[in-house]
Amino acid sequence: MHTAFDPITVGPLTLPNRIAMAPLTRRRAYGESLSATPLMVEYYRQRATAGLLVAEAIQPNRVGQGYTDTPGLHDARQVESWRPITQAVHEAGGRIYAQLMHAGRNSHPELLGGGRHPLAPSAVAADGEVRIHGGEPAVRKPFPVPRSMTTQEIAGTIADFADAAANAIDAGFDGVELHGAYGYLIQQFLSGNANRRTDAYGGSIAGRVRFPVELVEAVAARIGAERLALRISPGCPAFGLVEPDPHELYLTLIDQLPPQLAYLHVFEFPGHRALTVELRRSWEGVYMLNPHEAPEDWPAGPRQLHLVDDGLADILSFGTHFIANPDLVDRLRTGAPLNEADPTTFYRGDHRGYTDYPTMAQTRP
Protein backbone atom coordinates (compact mmCIF):
# COMPACT_ATOMS: atom_id res chain seq x y z
CA MET A 1 0.00 0.00 0.00
CA HIS A 2 1.26 3.46 -0.91
CA THR A 3 0.58 6.92 0.47
CA ALA A 4 0.46 10.25 -1.32
CA PHE A 5 3.94 11.01 0.02
CA ASP A 6 5.71 7.96 -1.41
CA PRO A 7 7.80 8.18 -4.61
CA ILE A 8 6.55 6.86 -7.93
CA THR A 9 8.04 6.28 -11.37
CA VAL A 10 6.39 8.16 -14.25
CA GLY A 11 8.01 7.42 -17.57
CA PRO A 12 11.72 8.21 -17.15
CA LEU A 13 11.06 10.33 -14.05
CA THR A 14 11.03 9.40 -10.39
CA LEU A 15 8.62 11.67 -8.54
CA PRO A 16 9.41 12.21 -4.83
CA ASN A 17 5.70 12.25 -3.96
CA ARG A 18 2.33 11.53 -5.54
CA ILE A 19 0.90 15.05 -5.37
CA ALA A 20 0.77 16.90 -8.68
CA MET A 21 -0.15 20.50 -9.39
CA ALA A 22 -3.02 20.46 -11.85
CA PRO A 23 -2.84 22.82 -14.85
CA LEU A 24 -4.34 26.23 -14.04
CA THR A 25 -5.06 28.98 -16.55
CA ARG A 26 -3.40 32.17 -15.30
CA ARG A 27 -3.38 34.52 -18.34
CA ARG A 28 0.06 36.03 -17.77
CA ALA A 29 1.64 35.62 -21.21
CA TYR A 30 2.19 39.33 -21.79
CA GLY A 31 5.38 38.78 -23.75
CA GLU A 32 5.79 39.27 -27.46
CA SER A 33 3.82 36.73 -29.48
CA LEU A 34 2.01 35.50 -26.33
CA SER A 35 5.27 34.48 -24.73
CA ALA A 36 5.84 33.40 -21.15
CA THR A 37 7.05 36.11 -18.74
CA PRO A 38 9.39 36.42 -15.72
CA LEU A 39 6.31 36.52 -13.48
CA MET A 40 5.63 32.94 -14.51
CA VAL A 41 9.18 31.87 -13.64
CA GLU A 42 8.65 32.71 -9.99
CA TYR A 43 5.16 31.21 -9.94
CA TYR A 44 6.31 27.77 -11.04
CA ARG A 45 9.59 27.83 -9.10
CA GLN A 46 7.69 28.39 -5.85
CA ARG A 47 5.65 25.22 -6.42
CA ALA A 48 8.50 22.91 -7.42
CA THR A 49 8.07 20.65 -4.37
CA ALA A 50 5.05 19.08 -6.09
CA GLY A 51 5.78 15.60 -7.35
CA LEU A 52 4.94 16.96 -10.79
CA LEU A 53 3.94 20.40 -12.04
CA VAL A 54 1.57 20.45 -15.01
CA ALA A 55 1.87 23.91 -16.54
CA GLU A 56 -1.08 26.03 -17.56
CA ALA A 57 -2.75 25.19 -20.86
CA ILE A 58 -0.66 26.21 -23.87
CA GLN A 59 -2.08 26.58 -27.37
CA PRO A 60 -0.34 24.46 -30.04
CA ASN A 61 -1.19 26.89 -32.84
CA ARG A 62 -2.60 30.40 -33.23
CA VAL A 63 -6.16 29.32 -33.93
CA GLY A 64 -6.17 27.16 -30.80
CA GLN A 65 -6.25 30.14 -28.42
CA GLY A 66 -9.36 30.44 -26.25
CA TYR A 67 -8.46 33.10 -23.66
CA THR A 68 -6.66 36.43 -23.61
CA ASP A 69 -2.95 36.41 -22.69
CA THR A 70 -2.52 32.64 -22.74
CA PRO A 71 0.86 31.29 -23.85
CA GLY A 72 1.77 29.30 -26.93
CA LEU A 73 4.48 26.88 -27.99
CA HIS A 74 4.27 27.31 -31.74
CA ASP A 75 7.01 29.81 -32.55
CA ALA A 76 10.65 30.34 -31.62
CA ARG A 77 10.00 33.30 -29.31
CA GLN A 78 7.56 31.27 -27.26
CA VAL A 79 9.94 28.33 -26.99
CA GLU A 80 12.72 30.61 -25.79
CA SER A 81 10.42 32.27 -23.23
CA TRP A 82 9.64 28.94 -21.53
CA ARG A 83 13.29 27.98 -20.98
CA PRO A 84 13.81 30.16 -17.87
CA ILE A 85 10.71 28.56 -16.34
CA THR A 86 11.74 24.95 -16.89
CA GLN A 87 15.29 25.77 -15.80
CA ALA A 88 14.06 27.41 -12.58
CA VAL A 89 11.84 24.42 -11.76
CA HIS A 90 14.66 21.96 -12.38
CA GLU A 91 17.11 24.00 -10.32
CA ALA A 92 14.58 23.91 -7.47
CA GLY A 93 14.45 20.12 -7.74
CA GLY A 94 11.13 19.92 -9.56
CA ARG A 95 9.69 18.30 -12.67
CA ILE A 96 7.32 20.00 -15.12
CA TYR A 97 5.05 18.94 -17.98
CA ALA A 98 3.56 21.27 -20.57
CA GLN A 99 -0.16 20.96 -21.16
CA LEU A 100 -1.22 21.51 -24.77
CA MET A 101 -4.78 22.74 -25.23
CA HIS A 102 -6.69 23.70 -28.39
CA ALA A 103 -9.87 25.60 -27.56
CA GLY A 104 -11.68 24.56 -30.72
CA ARG A 105 -15.07 26.26 -30.90
CA ASN A 106 -14.51 28.08 -27.59
CA SER A 107 -12.93 31.16 -29.17
CA HIS A 108 -13.75 34.20 -31.30
CA PRO A 109 -12.38 35.88 -34.46
CA GLU A 110 -11.66 39.08 -32.51
CA LEU A 111 -9.54 37.11 -30.05
CA LEU A 112 -7.70 35.19 -32.74
CA GLY A 113 -7.10 38.12 -35.13
CA GLY A 114 -5.61 37.88 -38.59
CA GLY A 115 -8.89 36.83 -40.18
CA ARG A 116 -8.87 33.53 -38.28
CA HIS A 117 -12.10 31.81 -37.29
CA PRO A 118 -12.61 29.13 -34.61
CA LEU A 119 -12.41 25.55 -35.86
CA ALA A 120 -14.37 22.62 -34.45
CA PRO A 121 -15.60 19.15 -35.37
CA SER A 122 -18.91 20.64 -36.51
CA ALA A 123 -20.53 24.04 -37.01
CA VAL A 124 -22.19 24.09 -33.57
CA ALA A 125 -21.63 27.07 -31.27
CA ALA A 126 -20.57 26.62 -27.65
CA ASP A 127 -22.75 27.84 -24.81
CA GLY A 128 -21.66 31.05 -23.12
CA GLU A 129 -19.39 33.99 -23.86
CA VAL A 130 -15.73 34.53 -24.60
CA ARG A 131 -13.48 37.32 -23.33
CA ILE A 132 -11.96 38.99 -26.37
CA HIS A 133 -9.88 41.83 -24.88
CA GLY A 134 -7.83 42.25 -21.75
CA GLY A 135 -8.31 44.96 -19.18
CA GLU A 136 -11.17 45.78 -16.87
CA PRO A 137 -14.05 45.68 -17.36
CA ALA A 138 -13.77 42.61 -19.55
CA VAL A 139 -15.20 42.71 -23.06
CA ARG A 140 -17.15 39.55 -23.77
CA LYS A 141 -19.11 38.29 -26.75
CA PRO A 142 -21.16 35.15 -27.40
CA PHE A 143 -19.29 32.23 -28.89
CA PRO A 144 -19.74 32.28 -32.67
CA VAL A 145 -20.66 29.32 -34.82
CA PRO A 146 -17.29 27.68 -35.58
CA ARG A 147 -16.20 26.39 -38.95
CA SER A 148 -16.33 22.61 -39.33
CA MET A 149 -12.82 21.25 -39.83
CA THR A 150 -11.95 19.56 -43.09
CA THR A 151 -10.04 16.29 -42.94
CA GLN A 152 -6.99 18.22 -44.13
CA GLU A 153 -7.39 20.67 -41.23
CA ILE A 154 -7.72 17.77 -38.81
CA ALA A 155 -4.44 16.36 -40.10
CA GLY A 156 -2.85 19.80 -39.91
CA THR A 157 -4.01 20.28 -36.32
CA ILE A 158 -2.54 16.92 -35.32
CA ALA A 159 0.74 17.96 -36.95
CA ASP A 160 0.64 21.27 -35.06
CA PHE A 161 0.22 19.42 -31.77
CA ALA A 162 3.18 17.20 -32.60
CA ASP A 163 5.31 20.23 -33.46
CA ALA A 164 4.29 22.00 -30.25
CA ALA A 165 5.10 18.89 -28.22
CA ALA A 166 8.57 18.78 -29.77
CA ASN A 167 8.92 22.48 -28.97
CA ALA A 168 7.98 21.75 -25.36
CA ILE A 169 10.78 19.21 -25.03
CA ASP A 170 13.16 21.67 -26.71
CA ALA A 171 12.12 24.29 -24.15
CA GLY A 172 13.09 21.96 -21.31
CA PHE A 173 9.78 20.42 -20.27
CA ASP A 174 9.99 16.86 -18.97
CA GLY A 175 6.93 15.81 -20.91
CA VAL A 176 3.59 16.85 -22.38
CA GLU A 177 0.00 16.43 -21.27
CA LEU A 178 -2.73 16.71 -23.91
CA HIS A 179 -5.83 18.53 -22.66
CA GLY A 180 -8.75 16.31 -23.59
CA ALA A 181 -11.07 17.70 -20.93
CA TYR A 182 -13.28 20.68 -19.98
CA GLY A 183 -15.06 21.00 -23.32
CA TYR A 184 -12.09 21.92 -25.51
CA LEU A 185 -11.27 20.53 -28.96
CA ILE A 186 -10.47 16.94 -28.01
CA GLN A 187 -13.62 16.58 -25.92
CA GLN A 188 -15.62 18.32 -28.65
CA PHE A 189 -14.73 15.41 -30.93
CA LEU A 190 -15.81 12.97 -28.20
CA SER A 191 -19.10 14.78 -27.63
CA GLY A 192 -22.43 13.60 -28.93
CA ASN A 193 -23.80 17.08 -29.67
CA ALA A 194 -20.75 19.16 -30.66
CA ASN A 195 -19.56 16.46 -33.06
CA ARG A 196 -22.19 15.94 -35.75
CA ARG A 197 -19.82 14.70 -38.41
CA THR A 198 -20.86 11.92 -40.77
CA ASP A 199 -17.33 10.99 -41.87
CA ALA A 200 -14.79 8.76 -40.13
CA TYR A 201 -14.34 11.29 -37.28
CA GLY A 202 -17.96 11.30 -36.11
CA GLY A 203 -21.14 9.33 -35.63
CA SER A 204 -20.36 6.15 -33.72
CA ILE A 205 -18.12 5.95 -30.66
CA ALA A 206 -15.44 4.46 -32.88
CA GLY A 207 -15.59 7.59 -35.02
CA ARG A 208 -15.67 10.05 -32.15
CA VAL A 209 -12.57 8.60 -30.49
CA ARG A 210 -10.61 8.60 -33.72
CA PHE A 211 -9.25 12.17 -33.42
CA PRO A 212 -7.87 11.82 -29.87
CA VAL A 213 -6.41 8.40 -30.66
CA GLU A 214 -4.67 9.65 -33.81
CA LEU A 215 -3.48 12.73 -31.93
CA VAL A 216 -1.97 10.69 -29.10
CA GLU A 217 -0.29 8.35 -31.57
CA ALA A 218 1.21 11.22 -33.57
CA VAL A 219 2.57 13.05 -30.53
CA ALA A 220 3.87 9.80 -29.01
CA ALA A 221 5.72 9.07 -32.25
CA ARG A 222 7.32 12.51 -32.05
CA ILE A 223 8.42 12.72 -28.40
CA GLY A 224 7.99 9.18 -27.07
CA ALA A 225 4.93 7.73 -25.35
CA GLU A 226 6.79 7.64 -22.03
CA ARG A 227 6.85 11.47 -22.02
CA LEU A 228 3.21 11.90 -23.02
CA ALA A 229 -0.01 11.97 -20.99
CA LEU A 230 -3.69 12.59 -21.69
CA ARG A 231 -6.20 14.40 -19.51
CA ILE A 232 -9.92 13.60 -19.75
CA SER A 233 -13.07 14.67 -17.89
CA PRO A 234 -15.78 12.07 -18.54
CA GLY A 235 -19.29 13.50 -18.39
CA CYS A 236 -18.14 17.09 -18.00
CA PRO A 237 -20.80 19.37 -19.58
CA ALA A 238 -18.55 22.42 -20.00
CA PHE A 239 -19.62 24.89 -22.70
CA GLY A 240 -22.78 22.88 -23.36
CA LEU A 241 -21.20 19.53 -24.28
CA VAL A 242 -23.29 16.37 -23.95
CA GLU A 243 -21.84 12.86 -23.69
CA PRO A 244 -24.78 10.45 -23.73
CA ASP A 245 -22.59 7.36 -23.33
CA PRO A 246 -19.57 8.30 -21.16
CA HIS A 247 -18.91 4.78 -19.84
CA GLU A 248 -18.64 3.09 -23.22
CA LEU A 249 -17.05 6.17 -24.79
CA TYR A 250 -14.15 6.51 -22.37
CA LEU A 251 -13.54 2.81 -21.88
CA THR A 252 -13.29 2.53 -25.67
CA LEU A 253 -10.93 5.51 -25.78
CA ILE A 254 -8.47 4.30 -23.17
CA ASP A 255 -8.49 0.81 -24.65
CA GLN A 256 -6.98 2.32 -27.82
CA LEU A 257 -4.30 4.43 -26.10
CA PRO A 258 -0.66 3.29 -26.00
CA PRO A 259 -0.16 1.61 -22.62
CA GLN A 260 3.32 3.17 -22.44
CA LEU A 261 1.89 6.65 -21.81
CA ALA A 262 3.40 8.39 -18.80
CA TYR A 263 -0.01 8.61 -17.14
CA LEU A 264 -3.74 9.05 -17.68
CA HIS A 265 -5.08 12.15 -15.91
CA VAL A 266 -8.77 12.02 -14.99
CA PHE A 267 -10.66 15.11 -13.89
CA GLU A 268 -13.58 13.55 -12.05
CA PHE A 269 -16.86 15.37 -12.56
CA PRO A 270 -19.26 14.95 -9.59
CA GLY A 271 -21.57 11.97 -9.93
CA HIS A 272 -19.19 9.84 -11.98
CA ARG A 273 -17.31 7.88 -9.29
CA ALA A 274 -18.43 4.54 -10.75
CA LEU A 275 -16.79 5.46 -14.06
CA THR A 276 -13.69 6.69 -12.24
CA VAL A 277 -13.40 3.23 -10.69
CA GLU A 278 -13.97 1.49 -14.03
CA LEU A 279 -11.29 3.58 -15.72
CA ARG A 280 -8.88 2.84 -12.90
CA ARG A 281 -9.46 -0.89 -13.32
CA SER A 282 -9.10 -0.72 -17.10
CA TRP A 283 -6.03 1.53 -17.36
CA GLU A 284 -2.82 -0.45 -16.83
CA GLY A 285 -0.51 2.53 -16.48
CA VAL A 286 -0.09 5.35 -13.94
CA TYR A 287 -3.48 6.82 -13.00
CA MET A 288 -3.61 10.46 -11.94
CA LEU A 289 -6.88 11.68 -10.43
CA ASN A 290 -8.30 15.12 -9.73
CA PRO A 291 -11.10 13.83 -7.48
CA HIS A 292 -14.58 15.34 -7.10
CA GLU A 293 -16.94 12.55 -6.11
CA ALA A 294 -19.57 15.09 -5.03
CA PRO A 295 -20.03 18.88 -5.43
CA GLU A 296 -18.85 19.45 -1.85
CA ASP A 297 -15.48 17.91 -2.75
CA TRP A 298 -14.63 21.02 -4.77
CA PRO A 299 -11.80 21.94 -4.63
CA ALA A 300 -9.99 18.64 -4.12
CA GLY A 301 -7.82 18.75 -1.02
CA PRO A 302 -6.73 17.02 2.18
CA ARG A 303 -9.89 14.94 2.49
CA GLN A 304 -9.00 13.08 -0.69
CA LEU A 305 -5.46 11.98 0.30
CA HIS A 306 -6.77 8.56 1.33
CA LEU A 307 -7.58 7.76 -2.30
CA VAL A 308 -3.93 6.83 -2.88
CA ASP A 309 -3.94 4.58 0.19
CA ASP A 310 -7.19 3.03 -1.03
CA GLY A 311 -5.72 2.34 -4.46
CA LEU A 312 -8.15 4.48 -6.49
CA ALA A 313 -5.29 6.70 -7.71
CA ASP A 314 -1.54 6.48 -8.13
CA ILE A 315 -1.21 10.29 -8.11
CA LEU A 316 -3.59 13.02 -6.94
CA SER A 317 -3.66 16.40 -8.67
CA PHE A 318 -4.73 19.56 -6.88
CA GLY A 319 -5.49 22.90 -8.48
CA THR A 320 -7.04 25.67 -6.41
CA HIS A 321 -5.14 24.81 -3.24
CA PHE A 322 -1.81 25.09 -5.09
CA ILE A 323 -2.65 28.68 -6.05
CA ALA A 324 -3.00 29.72 -2.42
CA ASN A 325 -0.40 27.34 -0.99
CA PRO A 326 2.89 27.20 -2.91
CA ASP A 327 4.17 24.73 -0.28
CA LEU A 328 1.04 22.58 -0.46
CA VAL A 329 2.92 19.27 -0.24
CA ASP A 330 4.48 20.20 3.11
CA ARG A 331 1.15 21.48 4.43
CA LEU A 332 -0.60 18.26 3.46
CA ARG A 333 2.20 16.13 4.91
CA THR A 334 2.15 17.91 8.28
CA GLY A 335 -1.56 18.70 8.47
CA ALA A 336 -0.83 22.45 8.58
CA PRO A 337 -3.68 24.90 7.88
CA LEU A 338 -4.22 25.92 4.27
CA ASN A 339 -4.35 29.48 3.02
CA GLU A 340 -7.77 30.26 1.58
CA ALA A 341 -7.65 31.04 -2.12
CA ASP A 342 -9.09 34.30 -3.42
CA PRO A 343 -11.13 33.31 -6.49
CA THR A 344 -10.91 36.84 -7.92
CA THR A 345 -7.19 36.28 -8.59
CA PHE A 346 -7.50 33.02 -10.49
CA TYR A 347 -7.74 34.30 -14.04
CA ARG A 348 -7.09 38.02 -13.79
CA GLY A 349 -3.60 37.70 -15.14
CA ASP A 350 -2.13 40.09 -12.56
CA HIS A 351 0.65 39.44 -10.03
CA ARG A 352 -1.65 38.12 -7.35
CA GLY A 353 -1.99 34.42 -6.75
CA TYR A 354 1.57 33.78 -5.71
CA THR A 355 3.21 36.69 -3.85
CA ASP A 356 0.11 37.34 -1.75
CA TYR A 357 0.09 33.82 -0.27
CA PRO A 358 2.69 33.14 2.46
CA THR A 359 4.51 29.85 2.84
CA MET A 360 4.86 28.13 6.20
CA ALA A 361 8.49 29.23 6.36
CA GLN A 362 7.39 32.86 6.09
CA THR A 363 4.85 32.55 8.89
CA ARG A 364 6.92 30.61 11.42
CA PRO A 365 8.12 32.70 14.39
PyMOL commands that set and color helices and strands:
alter all, ss='L'
color gray80, all
select helices_A, chain A and resi 38-46+62-64+76-91+109-112+151-170+185-190+205-208+210-223+225-227+238-240+246-255+273-282+295-297+302-304+306-309+320-324+328-334+343-345+360-363
alter helices_A, ss='H'
color red, helices_A
select strands_A, chain A and resi 8-10+13-15+19-21+52-58+96-100+119-120+129-133+139-142+147-148+175-180+228-232+263-267+287-290+315-318
alter strands_A, ss='S'
color yellow, strands_A
deselect
rebuild
show_as cartoon
